[in-house]
Amino acid sequence: MSVLFLIISALVLIYLGLGGTVATVVLVAATLAGMAQDDWHILSILLGGGLLALAMIILHADELRRDKLSKPLLGWVRGQLPKLSDTEQEALKSGSVDWDGELFSGQPEWSKLLDAKPAHLSSEEQAFLDGPVETLCAMLDDWKITHEDYDLPDKVWKYIRENGFFGLMIPKEQGGKGFSHTAHSEIVMKISTRSVSAAVTVMVPNSLGPGELLMEYGTDDQKQHYLPRLANGEEIPCFALTSPVAGSDAGAIPDKGIVCKGQWNGKEVLGLKVTWNKRYITLAPVATLIGLAIKVYDPDKLLGGDDNIGVTCVLVPRDTEGVHAGARHLPMNTVFMNGPTWGNDVFIPMEQVIGGQEMLGKGWTMLLECLSIGRSISLPALGTGAGKVASLATGSYALVREQFGRSISQFEGVQEALEPIAGYTYMMDSARLLTAGMLDRGVRPSVPSAVLKYRNTDLMRVVINNAMDVVAGRGVITGPRNFLARAYQAVPIGITVEGANILTRSLMVFGQGAIRCHPFIVDEIEAAGMDDEREAVRKFDDTFYRHIAHTTRNALRALVLGLTHGLAEPAPREGNIGKYYRQLARFSAGFALLTDVTLLTIGGGLKARQRLSGRMADCLVQLYYASAVIKQWHEEGYPDDQRPLVEWCLQTCLKDLQAAMREAVINFPVPALRWPLRILILPLGATGLNGPDDRLGTEVAATIVKDKPLRQRISRGAYFNDKPDDALGRVLNAYRLANETVELRARLHDAIRNRDPEELGGIDMLLGHQRKELVDWACKEGIVRDEECDKLLEALTALYDVIRVDAFDADGLKALSRCAKGKRKVVERPASDDQDTESVLPEKPAGSGNASTRATKTRKATSSKANGRKA
């Protein structure tokens, strides 16, 4: 009994997280009680006393524990920990941990989530959204942009530059707006609901351009020179990272800079001879300032250090001799400026290294820090914007479109498609705002940024596909009337860029998070890598036993909470959603346990176990998005009309979370551990979490159909107009008129159905476009009053107009074809430097990098379509 009492008391202490003197007293008392229960039998004394002595050694740090236990264990752990590349080690040092760390802990403190400062807009930021952003959106005609101009109109480029859209994040003292990350996200999202091409044009300089790097790492001279020019649009930036042979594996970039001396502004200075070949670079065709990620080498030891200096970020003025840019990619029929850039042995001085010479070799850290910010804003905002447009347009269309004598929004099959459009849009918006709030608090969320980019773009695909299913043929026909085509075509762009979703899910989210967000692994890795063995053992000793207690506690929590459906877990009372808090806490414990078991057994082989890593990423995604929904509902004061949406989101997340965890467990790479893990994590099986039922799904589908405040809440932040000659406005105008004439149209339909079948048979012969005849008949028969006729006619006209699609003149299409033939010339980098390069843009005269010359080139590049943005 002494052994049993000792083990039980130890497990209880671990579960409760108690240690120190309390644990010592409890363990001694329990062991003595067991010995007494055994009548002080010699075997009980020996076994109980031996285990108690071992427990005391483990519980109390001293030289004995370090020499006899910790030192041998450190050697074993060194063999188990994942082998990290240089770029992975840099990734671990970059960014910071916030709510993601709580989810990895296995015991999230919900107060940290609920009490965290939320995303918020200042009055100045809201005014910018209501003023310049609204005006910009009204200027955009996406059909003309994508099918006629292949570019934003000159007046739009001018408006964007003059109104500070390129300097949203640049501090006011440097000429920018100095806006928050939340404002940046809201601005990009709103523009994206009008034009993806315009949204990308605005978002890139504010998130993926050199501006962010200069603000964080630039020298004072660089900031003073470039930031005002970037803010007012005098300089148009791009940042080139991707090359043909290094896409997702950005650390393998072959582009190089050789330390040497060269001429700059008539003087011989120390600098870099840069050679690069980049593609998929947004704004490269019109950029006047090209940021590059390259690897720097110093073969002549001019800097006196190693030959291989490492990844470095540099700035290359577009008019520098040897720079090639101007050719364009056309990404899925969106026409934002995107294309390749290359150069061979282009000389730049050290002053063009971002941060100056002392930042040579530190580019990867710089990129990881800043890319996590951009990845948290840009594409998640686009994904959310697509969801809001789909909610507005598809909900409206479903209401006004009638088949079989009733609105298609009443068909259960259509409701099944509307349901995820509404639910996932609310979910995307909640996660976007949670992460933007982190950024505004100074967090650099490396793992949440990957989660958000992957999931929001993935949900964008789901939402847009469902929207296309609902609008059917109306969404298939390309033309000025189509309100979904651009979003549908843009889906693969979001899925692919800023880290392809396949690799983001299967490598980055869990692969980085398992280590970066773990409460102990980072310290253990640091201990394992220390040269001073004594100090390494001491650091490891301080961490390892807490790690063991952490893993054991999560195993116990997962089992107990699984058996009790989370009832043993306390939960916040606000919102009356305690059952969801408890289930999330339960799965967080299971997730943390599975993380530790994975690191313990798979270790350095984790990168090769991408199915497991992907399933674990899915678990983290669901935990994060469920948390975001709770946080958003909390910040809005728990309005009761949002409860169906909130519960739909939480039930969906829990269903998918359970499914992902089950798949991870039953396919765990170590077969012997599958059943133990199932018993601990899913003791009652994967049951009870079946997702939303049909009743709740019907309620959620109705949230984007019924003209109530909740519909406006879901689409909040989208550009809204109901002009009948606009693609989206046409649908919203019909929706408004349909709601205003419900009673009139009901009277008309009843009269037609109930009339004498032998009278007025001509009514049966009227076609959809013969609305005037129908209204005249209704007025003549007294079905509607004279003062109601015009309103009824207006509504019927709008309802018919909304279902029409575009048809184009055949001769005009043939003429267009003849004009297009031979105009799109393929541009390739020549095989050798002696060959001429065919460029879409005329080559600019070679320049020395003089600031005044560069400013002149900027104005020419950005004011002339023929020179700057026209193939």
C-alpha positions in Angstrom: 0.0 0.0 0.0 2.9 2.3 0.6 3.8 2.2 -3.1 0.1 2.7 -4.2 -0.4 5.6 -1.8 2.8 7.2 -3.0 1.9 6.9 -6.7 -1.7 8.1 -6.2 -0.6 11.1 -4.2 2.1 11.9 -6.7 -0.4 11.8 -9.6 -2.8 14.0 -7.6 0.0 16.5 -6.9 1.0 16.6 -10.6 -2.6 17.0 -11.7 -3.1 20.0 -9.3 0.3 21.4 -10.3 1.6 21.4 -6.7 5.3 21.0 -5.8 7.9 22.1 -3.3 7.3 21.8 0.4 3.6 20.9 0.0 4.5 18.0 -2.3 7.2 16.8 0.0 4.9 16.7 3.0 2.1 15.0 1.1 4.4 12.3 -0.4 6.0 11.5 2.9 2.6 11.4 4.7 1.1 9.2 2.0 4.1 6.8 2.1 4.0 6.5 5.9 0.2 6.0 5.8 0.7 3.2 3.3 3.4 1.6 5.5 1.1 1.8 8.5 -1.7 0.2 6.4 0.7 -2.7 5.7 1.5 -3.0 9.4 5.1 -1.8 8.7 5.9 -4.8 6.7 9.6 -4.9 5.6 8.7 -5.1 1.9 6.4 -2.1 2.2 9.1 -0.2 4.0 11.8 -1.1 1.4 9.7 -0.5 -1.7 7.9 2.6 -0.4 11.1 4.0 1.1 13.0 3.5 -2.1 10.4 5.1 -4.3 10.0 8.0 -1.8 13.8 8.6 -1.9 13.7 8.6 -5.8 10.8 11.0 -5.6 12.7 13.3 -3.3 15.7 13.3 -5.6 13.5 14.2 -8.6 11.6 16.8 -6.6 14.6 18.7 -5.2 17.3 20.1 -7.4 20.8 19.3 -6.1 24.2 18.0 -7.3 23.1 14.4 -6.8 20.2 14.9 -9.2 22.3 16.7 -11.7 25.1 14.2 -11.8 23.2 10.9 -11.5 20.0 11.8 -13.4 20.2 15.0 -15.4 23.6 14.5 -17.1 22.8 11.1 -18.6 19.3 12.2 -19.6 20.8 15.3 -21.3 22.9 13.0 -23.5 19.8 11.0 -24.4 17.7 14.1 -25.1 20.3 15.4 -27.5 19.7 12.4 -29.7 15.9 12.8 -29.5 15.5 16.5 -30.2 14.8 17.6 -33.8 17.8 18.5 -35.8 17.3 22.1 -36.8 18.8 23.9 -39.8 20.2 27.4 -39.6 17.0 28.9 -40.9 14.9 26.9 -38.5 17.1 28.0 -35.6 16.5 31.6 -36.8 12.8 30.9 -36.9 12.8 29.8 -33.3 14.4 33.1 -32.3 12.0 35.2 -34.3 8.5 36.2 -33.4 6.8 35.9 -30.0 4.2 33.6 -28.3 0.8 34.7 -27.2 -2.5 32.8 -27.1 -0.9 30.0 -29.1 1.4 29.2 -26.2 -1.7 28.8 -24.0 -3.2 26.3 -26.4 0.1 24.3 -26.4 0.2 24.4 -22.6 -2.7 22.0 -22.3 -4.4 24.2 -19.7 -5.3 27.5 -21.3 -6.1 30.4 -19.0 -9.2 31.8 -20.5 -8.9 35.1 -18.6 -5.7 35.8 -20.7 -7.8 35.6 -23.8 -10.8 37.5 -22.6 -8.9 40.3 -20.9 -6.4 40.9 -23.7 -6.8 44.3 -25.4 -8.9 43.7 -28.5 -8.5 45.0 -32.0 -9.7 48.6 -32.2 -9.9 51.5 -34.6 -9.2 55.1 -33.7 -11.5 57.8 -34.9 -8.9 58.9 -37.4 -8.6 55.4 -38.8 -12.4 55.0 -39.0 -12.6 58.4 -40.8 -10.0 57.2 -43.3 -12.2 54.0 -44.0 -15.3 56.1 -44.3 -13.6 58.7 -46.5 -10.6 57.9 -48.8 -11.2 54.2 -48.8 -14.9 54.6 -49.6 -13.9 57.0 -52.4 -11.3 54.6 -53.8 -13.7 51.7 -53.8 -16.3 53.8 -55.7 -13.6 54.6 -58.4 -13.0 50.9 -59.1 -14.6 49.0 -62.0 -13.2 45.5 -61.7 -14.4 44.4 -65.1 -12.7 47.2 -66.9 -9.6 46.8 -64.7 -9.2 43.1 -65.5 -10.6 42.8 -69.1 -9.9 46.1 -70.7 -7.2 48.1 -69.0 -5.2 45.1 -67.5 -4.2 47.6 -64.9 -5.6 50.1 -62.4 -6.6 53.4 -64.1 -4.1 56.2 -64.0 -6.5 58.3 -61.8 -6.7 55.4 -59.3 -2.9 55.1 -59.1 -2.7 58.9 -58.6 -5.4 58.7 -55.9 -3.7 55.9 -54.0 -0.3 57.7 -54.0 -1.7 61.2 -53.1 -3.9 59.9 -50.3 -1.2 57.9 -48.5 -2.4 54.4 -49.2 1.3 53.3 -49.6 2.2 54.7 -46.2 -0.5 53.3 -43.9 2.0 51.9 -41.4 4.8 54.4 -41.8 5.0 56.7 -38.8 3.6 60.2 -39.1 6.9 61.8 -38.5 8.1 60.2 -41.7 5.1 61.3 -43.7 2.9 58.2 -43.2 -0.4 57.6 -41.6 1.0 55.7 -38.6 -2.1 53.5 -38.5 -2.6 50.3 -36.4 -2.4 46.8 -37.8 -6.1 46.6 -37.3 -6.7 49.6 -39.5 -4.3 48.1 -42.1 -6.4 44.9 -42.1 -9.7 46.7 -42.3 -8.5 48.9 -45.2 -7.2 45.9 -47.3 -10.3 43.9 -46.5 -12.7 46.7 -47.6 -10.8 47.3 -50.9 -10.7 43.6 -51.6 -14.5 43.4 -51.5 -14.4 45.8 -54.5 -11.3 44.7 -56.4 -8.7 42.1 -55.5 -6.2 43.8 -57.9 -6.5 47.1 -56.1 -6.3 45.5 -52.6 -3.1 43.7 -53.5 -1.6 46.9 -54.9 -2.3 48.6 -51.6 -1.4 45.8 -49.2 2.0 44.9 -50.5 3.9 48.1 -49.8 2.4 48.1 -46.3 3.3 44.5 -45.4 5.6 42.8 -47.8 7.6 45.7 -49.1 10.9 47.2 -47.9 9.0 49.8 -45.8 8.4 47.4 -42.9 12.0 46.3 -42.9 13.2 49.9 -43.0 11.0 50.9 -40.1 12.3 48.0 -38.0 15.9 47.7 -39.0 16.9 50.7 -41.3 19.6 53.1 -40.4 18.6 56.7 -39.6 19.8 57.9 -43.0 17.8 55.1 -44.8 14.6 56.0 -42.8 14.9 59.7 -43.5 15.6 59.2 -47.2 13.2 56.4 -48.1 10.3 56.4 -45.7 8.9 59.8 -46.8 9.2 58.8 -50.4 7.5 55.5 -49.8 4.7 57.2 -47.8 3.8 59.7 -50.6 4.2 57.2 -53.4 7.3 58.9 -54.9 8.9 55.6 -54.6 7.0 52.4 -55.4 8.5 49.4 -53.6 8.6 45.7 -54.1 10.4 42.9 -52.2 11.8 40.0 -54.1 12.3 36.7 -52.2 11.1 33.9 -54.4 13.3 32.5 -57.2 12.6 29.7 -59.7 14.6 27.2 -57.6 13.6 28.4 -54.2 9.9 28.9 -53.5 8.6 27.5 -50.2 12.2 26.7 -49.3 13.2 30.3 -49.1 16.4 29.5 -47.2 17.8 27.9 -50.3 17.8 31.1 -52.4 20.7 31.1 -54.9 20.7 34.8 -55.4 24.0 36.3 -54.2 26.0 39.3 -53.4 29.8 39.4 -53.5 31.6 41.9 -51.2 33.8 44.1 -53.4 34.7 47.6 -54.3 33.0 49.6 -57.0 31.9 53.0 -58.3 28.9 54.8 -56.8 28.2 58.4 -57.4 31.7 58.8 -58.9 33.5 57.4 -55.9 35.1 54.0 -55.1 33.2 52.5 -52.2 32.8 49.1 -50.5 29.7 47.3 -51.6 28.2 44.2 -53.1 28.1 42.9 -56.6 24.6 41.4 -56.7 23.2 38.8 -59.1 19.6 37.6 -58.8 16.8 36.0 -60.6 13.4 36.4 -58.9 9.8 35.7 -60.0 6.2 36.2 -58.7 7.2 39.6 -57.3 4.2 41.9 -56.7 4.8 45.5 -57.9 8.1 44.5 -59.6 6.9 45.8 -63.0 6.4 49.3 -61.7 8.7 49.4 -58.7 11.3 52.1 -58.4 12.9 50.5 -55.3 13.5 46.8 -55.3 14.2 45.0 -52.1 16.1 41.8 -52.4 16.9 38.8 -50.2 20.3 37.5 -51.2 23.1 35.4 -49.7 26.3 37.5 -49.2 29.8 36.0 -49.6 33.2 37.6 -48.9 35.8 35.5 -50.8 38.4 38.2 -50.7 38.0 38.7 -46.9 37.4 42.5 -47.3 35.4 42.4 -44.2 37.9 40.2 -42.3 35.4 37.5 -41.3 33.9 34.3 -42.7 33.5 33.8 -46.5 29.8 32.9 -46.1 28.1 35.8 -44.4 24.6 34.7 -44.9 21.1 35.9 -46.0 21.0 39.7 -46.3 18.3 42.2 -47.3 19.3 45.0 -49.7 17.7 47.8 -51.6 18.4 48.3 -55.3 17.1 51.4 -57.1 15.3 50.4 -60.3 17.4 52.7 -62.5 20.7 51.2 -61.4 22.6 49.9 -64.4 21.9 46.2 -65.0 18.5 45.9 -63.3 15.8 44.2 -65.3 12.2 44.6 -64.4 8.9 45.4 -66.2 7.8 42.1 -67.6 4.5 40.9 -66.1 2.9 37.8 -64.8 -0.9 37.6 -65.0 -2.0 35.8 -61.9 -5.4 34.1 -62.6 -6.9 37.0 -64.4 -6.2 39.5 -61.6 -4.0 42.3 -63.0 -2.2 43.6 -60.0 1.4 44.3 -61.0 3.4 41.1 -60.6 6.4 39.9 -62.5 10.0 38.8 -62.6 13.1 40.8 -61.9 16.8 39.9 -62.5 20.2 41.4 -62.6 23.8 40.3 -63.1 26.8 41.8 -61.2 24.8 44.9 -60.3 26.9 47.0 -57.9 25.4 48.7 -54.9 27.2 50.3 -51.9 27.0 49.0 -48.4 24.6 51.9 -47.6 22.0 50.0 -49.6 22.1 47.1 -47.2 19.0 47.4 -45.0 20.3 48.4 -41.6 23.8 49.1 -43.0 26.9 46.9 -43.1 26.3 45.6 -39.5 23.1 43.9 -40.7 25.0 41.7 -43.2 23.9 38.1 -42.6 20.9 39.0 -40.5 18.4 39.0 -43.2 16.6 35.8 -42.4 15.8 37.0 -38.9 14.6 40.3 -40.3 12.4 38.5 -42.9 10.9 36.1 -40.4 10.0 39.0 -38.0 8.4 41.1 -40.7 6.8 38.4 -42.8 4.9 37.1 -39.8 3.3 40.6 -39.6 2.4 40.7 -43.2 1.2 37.2 -43.3 -1.1 38.0 -40.4 -2.7 40.9 -42.3 -2.7 40.6 -46.1 -4.2 37.3 -47.2 -6.3 36.8 -44.1 -8.0 40.1 -44.9 -8.5 39.1 -48.5 -10.0 35.8 -47.4 -12.4 37.5 -45.0 -13.3 40.1 -47.6 -14.3 37.3 -50.0 -16.4 35.8 -47.3 -18.2 39.1 -46.6 -18.9 39.6 -50.4 -20.2 36.1 -50.7 -22.4 36.6 -47.7 -23.9 39.8 -49.0 -24.3 38.8 -52.6 -25.3 35.2 -52.2 -27.7 35.8 -49.3 -29.3 38.5 -51.4 -29.4 36.4 -54.5 -30.9 33.4 -52.7 -33.7 35.6 -51.4 -34.7 37.2 -54.7 -34.1 34.2 -57.0 -37.3 32.1 -57.4 -37.8 28.6 -58.7 -40.8 26.4 -58.4 -42.8 29.4 -57.2 -40.7 30.2 -54.1 -37.4 31.8 -53.1 -34.5 29.4 -53.4 -33.4 30.5 -49.9 -36.2 28.2 -48.6 -34.7 25.1 -50.2 -32.8 23.0 -47.7 -30.2 22.1 -50.3 -29.5 25.9 -50.8 -29.5 26.4 -47.0 -26.8 23.8 -46.7 -24.6 26.0 -48.9 -25.6 29.3 -47.3 -24.8 27.9 -43.8 -21.0 27.6 -44.2 -20.9 30.9 -46.0 -22.3 32.7 -43.0 -20.5 30.6 -40.4 -17.1 30.5 -41.9 -17.2 34.2 -42.7 -17.9 35.0 -39.0 -15.1 32.6 -38.1 -12.6 34.1 -40.4 -13.4 37.6 -39.2 -13.0 36.6 -35.6 -9.6 35.0 -36.2 -8.5 38.0 -38.3 -9.4 40.4 -35.5 -7.9 38.3 -32.7 -4.5 38.2 -34.5 -4.7 41.9 -35.5 -5.2 42.7 -31.8 -2.1 40.7 -30.9 -0.1 42.7 -33.5 -1.3 46.0 -32.0 -0.2 44.8 -28.6 3.3 44.4 -29.9 3.2 40.6 -30.3 5.0 39.1 -33.4 2.8 36.0 -33.9 4.9 33.7 -36.0 2.8 30.6 -35.5 -0.7 32.3 -35.5 0.3 34.1 -38.7 0.9 30.7 -40.4 -2.4 29.4 -38.9 -4.3 32.4 -40.1 -2.9 32.6 -43.6 -3.5 28.9 -44.1 -7.0 28.6 -42.7 -8.5 31.9 -43.9 -7.4 31.3 -47.5 -8.7 27.7 -47.2 -12.0 28.8 -45.9 -12.1 31.5 -48.6 -12.1 28.6 -51.1 -14.9 26.8 -49.2 -17.0 29.9 -49.0 -16.6 31.0 -52.6 -17.3 27.5 -53.9 -20.5 27.3 -51.9 -21.5 30.7 -53.2 -20.9 29.6 -56.8 -23.1 26.6 -56.1 -25.9 28.8 -55.1 -25.7 31.4 -57.9 -25.0 28.6 -60.4 -25.1 29.7 -64.0 -25.3 33.3 -62.9 -21.8 33.0 -61.6 -20.4 31.0 -64.4 -20.8 33.6 -67.2 -18.0 36.1 -67.3 -19.0 39.7 -67.8 -19.6 43.1 -66.1 -22.6 41.6 -64.3 -20.7 38.8 -62.6 -20.1 39.6 -58.9 -18.2 36.4 -57.9 -15.9 35.6 -60.8 -12.9 37.7 -59.6 -13.0 36.2 -56.1 -13.4 32.7 -57.5 -10.4 33.2 -59.8 -8.3 34.7 -57.0 -8.7 31.7 -54.6 -5.6 29.9 -55.9 -3.5 33.0 -55.4 -4.3 33.2 -51.7 -3.8 29.4 -51.4 -0.4 29.6 -53.0 1.5 32.8 -52.1 3.2 33.7 -48.8 3.9 30.0 -48.2 1.9 27.4 -50.1 -0.9 26.0 -48.0 0.2 22.4 -48.4 3.6 23.1 -46.9 2.3 25.7 -44.4 0.0 23.0 -43.0 2.3 20.0 -43.1 5.5 21.7 -42.1 5.2 25.2 -40.6 2.2 25.3 -38.3 3.0 22.4 -36.0 6.6 21.9 -37.0 7.4 25.4 -35.8 4.7 25.6 -33.1 5.6 22.4 -31.4 8.9 23.9 -30.4 8.4 27.6 -30.5 5.2 27.5 -28.4 6.1 24.7 -26.1 6.8 25.9 -22.5 10.0 23.9 -22.1 11.4 22.6 -25.4 13.1 25.8 -26.4 15.1 25.9 -23.1 16.0 22.2 -23.5 17.2 22.8 -27.1 19.3 25.7 -25.8 20.8 23.5 -23.1 21.5 20.7 -25.5 23.4 23.1 -27.7 25.6 24.7 -25.0 29.3 24.2 -25.1 29.8 24.5 -21.3 28.7 21.1 -20.2 28.3 22.0 -16.6 26.1 25.0 -17.4 24.2 22.9 -19.9 23.4 20.3 -17.3 22.3 23.0 -14.9 20.0 24.6 -17.4 18.6 21.2 -18.5 18.1 20.2 -14.9 16.1 23.3 -14.2 13.7 22.5 -17.1 13.5 18.8 -17.7 11.6 17.7 -14.6 9.1 20.4 -15.0 8.6 19.2 -18.5 8.0 15.6 -17.2 5.4 16.9 -14.7 3.8 19.0 -17.5 3.5 15.9 -19.8 2.1 13.7 -17.0 -0.3 16.4 -15.9 -1.7 16.7 -19.4 -2.0 13.0 -19.7 -4.1 12.9 -16.5 -6.1 16.0 -17.6 -6.9 14.5 -21.0 -8.1 11.3 -19.4 -10.1 12.8 -16.6 -11.7 15.5 -18.8 -12.4 12.9 -21.5 -14.2 10.7 -19.1 -16.2 13.5 -17.6 -16.8 15.4 -20.9 -14.9 18.3 -19.3 -17.1 18.6 -16.3 -14.0 18.5 -14.0 -12.7 21.8 -15.6 -13.8 25.2 -14.3 -15.0 27.6 -17.0 -16.0 31.3 -17.4 -19.7 31.9 -16.9 -20.0 34.7 -19.4 -22.1 33.8 -22.4 -23.3 30.6 -20.9 -21.0 28.6 -23.1 -19.2 26.6 -20.4 -19.6 23.3 -22.2 -17.5 24.6 -25.1 -14.8 26.0 -22.8 -14.5 22.6 -21.1 -14.3 20.7 -24.3 -11.6 23.0 -25.7 -9.7 22.6 -22.4 -10.0 18.9 -22.7 -8.7 18.8 -26.3 -5.9 21.3 -25.5 -4.7 18.8 -22.9 -4.8 16.0 -25.4 -3.1 18.2 -28.0 -0.3 19.1 -25.6 0.1 15.4 -24.6 0.3 14.3 -28.2 2.8 17.1 -28.9 5.1 15.8 -26.2 4.7 12.2 -27.2 5.5 13.2 -30.8 8.6 15.1 -29.9 9.7 12.2 -27.6 9.3 9.4 -30.1 9.6 11.1 -33.5 12.1 13.8 -32.5 14.2 14.8 -35.5 12.1 12.8 -37.9 9.1 15.1 -37.5 9.8 16.9 -40.8 9.4 13.6 -42.6 6.1 12.8 -40.9 4.1 15.4 -42.7 0.7 13.6 -42.4 1.1 13.6 -38.6 2.3 17.2 -38.7 -0.6 18.3 -40.9 -3.2 16.6 -38.6 -1.7 18.3 -35.6 -1.8 21.6 -37.5 -5.5 21.0 -38.0 -6.0 20.5 -34.3 -4.3 23.8 -33.5 -6.3 25.5 -36.2 -9.6 24.4 -34.6 -8.4 25.4 -31.1 -7.3 28.8 -32.3 -10.5 29.6 -34.4 -12.8 28.4 -31.6 -10.9 30.7 -29.2 -11.2 33.6 -31.7 -15.0 33.2 -32.0 -15.3 33.2 -28.2 -13.1 36.3 -27.9 -15.1 38.2 -30.6 -18.4 37.4 -29.0 -17.0 38.5 -25.7 -15.8 41.8 -27.1 -19.2 42.5 -28.7 -21.0 42.0 -25.3 -22.5 38.5 -26.0 -25.4 39.8 -28.2 -28.1 37.1 -28.2 -28.8 37.3 -31.9 -25.2 36.1 -32.6 -25.6 33.0 -30.4 -26.7 30.7 -33.3 -23.6 31.8 -35.3 -21.3 31.4 -32.3 -22.6 28.0 -31.4 -22.4 26.8 -35.0 -18.8 27.9 -35.2 -17.9 26.3 -31.9 -19.7 23.0 -32.7 -18.0 22.9 -36.1 -14.6 23.5 -34.6 -15.0 20.8 -32.0 -16.3 18.3 -34.5 -13.3 18.9 -36.8 -10.9 19.0 -33.8 -12.1 15.6 -32.6 -11.8 14.2 -36.1 -8.3 15.6 -36.6 -7.1 14.3 -33.2 -8.6 10.9 -33.9 -6.8 10.6 -37.2 -3.5 11.7 -35.6 -3.9 9.0 -32.9 -5.0 6.1 -34.9 -2.3 6.8 -37.5 0.4 7.6 -35.0 3.8 6.5 -36.5 4.6 4.4 -33.4 1.9 1.6 -33.5 2.6 0.5 -30.0 1.4 3.9 -28.7 -1.8 4.1 -30.6 -4.0 2.4 -28.1 -2.5 4.1 -25.0 -3.0 7.4 -26.7 -6.6 6.5 -27.6 -7.3 5.6 -24.0 -5.8 8.8 -22.7 -7.1 11.3 -25.3 -10.4 9.6 -26.4 -11.3 7.3 -23.5 -15.0 7.2 -24.6 -14.2 7.2 -28.3 -14.6 9.9 -30.9 -18.3 10.4 -30.1 -20.7 13.1 -28.9 -19.3 16.0 -31.0 -21.3 15.7 -34.2 -21.3 19.3 -35.3 -24.4 21.6 -35.9 -27.7 19.9 -36.4 -30.2 20.8 -39.2 -32.1 23.2 -37.0 -29.1 25.3 -36.1 -27.8 25.1 -39.7 -31.1 26.5 -40.9 -30.9 29.4 -38.4 -27.3 30.2 -39.5 -28.3 30.1 -43.2 -31.0 32.6 -42.5 -28.6 35.1 -41.0 -27.4 36.2 -44.4 -30.8 36.1 -46.0 -33.1 37.9 -43.6 -32.8 41.7 -43.5 -31.8 42.0 -39.9 -28.8 43.6 -38.0 -27.0 40.3 -37.9 -26.7 40.3 -41.7 -25.0 43.7 -41.5 -22.8 42.4 -38.7 -21.5 39.5 -40.8 -20.7 41.7 -43.8 -19.4 44.6 -41.6 -16.4 46.3 -43.2 -17.3 45.4 -46.8 -17.9 48.1 -49.4 -21.6 48.5 -49.9 -23.6 50.1 -52.7 -26.9 49.3 -54.2 -26.6 51.1 -57.5 -28.6 49.0 -60.1 -25.8 49.4 -62.8 -23.1 47.9 -60.5 -22.3 44.2 -60.4 -22.8 43.8 -56.6 -25.1 46.8 -56.4 -27.6 45.2 -58.8 -28.1 42.3 -56.4 -28.3 44.5 -53.3 -30.8 46.8 -55.0 -33.0 43.9 -56.0 -32.7 42.6 -52.4 -33.9 45.9 -51.0 -36.8 46.2 -53.4 -37.8 42.6 -52.8 -38.0 43.2 -49.1 -39.9 46.5 -49.6 -42.5 44.8 -51.9 -43.1 41.5 -50.2 -46.8 42.2 -49.6 -47.4 43.6 -53.1 -45.8 40.7 -54.8 -47.6 38.2 -52.6 -50.9 39.8 -53.6 -49.9 39.5 -57.3 -48.8 35.9 -57.0 -52.0 34.9 -55.1 -54.1 36.6 -57.8 -52.4 34.7 -60.6 -52.7 31.4 -58.8 -56.3 31.9 -57.8 -57.8 33.4 -60.9 -60.4 31.7 -63.1 -58.4 29.4 -65.3 -60.6 30.3 -68.3 -60.1 34.0 -67.9 -57.1 36.1 -68.9 -55.1 33.2 -70.3 -52.8 35.7 -71.8 -51.1 36.1 -68.4 -49.8 32.6 -68.8 -48.1 33.7 -72.0 -46.2 36.6 -70.6 -42.4 36.2 -70.5 -40.2 37.4 -67.7 -39.3 40.6 -69.4 -42.9 41.6 -70.0 -43.3 43.1 -66.6 -45.1 46.2 -67.7 -48.0 44.2 -69.1 -48.2 42.2 -65.9 -48.3 45.3 -63.7 -50.9 46.9 -65.9 -53.1 43.8 -65.6 -52.7 43.9 -61.8 -53.6 47.6 -61.6 -56.6 47.1 -63.9 -57.9 44.2 -61.8 -57.4 46.2 -58.6 -54.9 43.7 -57.2 -52.6 46.7 -56.5 -53.5 50.3 -56.0 -52.5 52.9 -58.5 -49.9 54.5 -56.2 -48.3 51.0 -55.8 -47.9 50.2 -59.4 -44.6 52.1 -60.0 -43.0 50.5 -57.0 -44.1 47.0 -58.1 -42.8 47.6 -61.6 -39.5 48.8 -60.2 -39.2 45.7 -58.0 -40.1 43.3 -60.8 -37.7 45.0 -63.2 -34.8 44.7 -60.6 -35.7 41.1 -59.8 -35.5 40.2 -63.5 -32.4 42.2 -64.1 -30.5 40.4 -61.3 -30.8 37.0 -63.0 -29.6 38.3 -66.4 -26.1 37.4 -67.6 -23.8 39.1 -70.1 -23.8 38.2 -73.8 -21.2 39.7 -76.1 -21.4 40.7 -79.7 -19.7 38.0 -81.8 -18.0 40.5 -84.2 -16.7 42.5 -81.3 -15.1 39.3 -79.8 -13.5 38.5 -83.2 -12.1 42.0 -83.4 -10.8 41.7 -79.9 -9.1 38.5 -80.8 -7.4 40.0 -83.9 -6.1 42.9 -81.8 -4.7 40.6 -79.1 -2.8 38.3 -81.5 0.9 38.7 -81.2 0.7 41.4 -78.5 1.6 39.3 -75.5 5.3 38.6 -76.0 7.0 36.1 -73.6 9.9 37.7 -71.7 12.7 35.5 -70.5 16.1 36.1 -68.9 18.8 35.5 -71.5 21.1 32.6 -71.3 24.1 34.9 -71.2 24.7 38.5 -70.4 25.7 39.3 -74.0 22.2 38.6 -75.3 19.7 41.4 -75.3 16.7 41.2 -73.1 13.2 41.8 -74.6 11.3 43.7 -72.0 7.7 44.9 -71.9 9.0 48.2 -70.6 11.6 50.3 -72.5 14.8 50.1 -70.6 15.5 53.2 -68.5 18.9 55.0 -68.9 21.5 53.6 -66.6 21.8 55.6 -63.4 24.3 55.9 -60.6 21.7 55.8 -57.9 21.5 59.6 -57.5 18.5 60.5 -55.4 17.3 63.3 -57.6 17.6 61.2 -60.7 15.8 58.3 -59.0 12.9 60.6 -58.0 12.5 61.8 -61.6 12.4 58.2 -62.8 9.7 57.5 -60.2 7.4 60.1 -61.5 7.8 58.9 -65.1 7.2 55.3 -64.1 4.1 55.9 -62.1 2.4 58.5 -64.2 2.6 56.9 -67.6 0.7 53.8 -68.5 2.7 53.3 -71.6 6.0 53.3 -69.7 4.9 51.9 -66.3 2.1 49.5 -66.5 1.0 48.6 -70.0 2.1 45.6 -71.9 
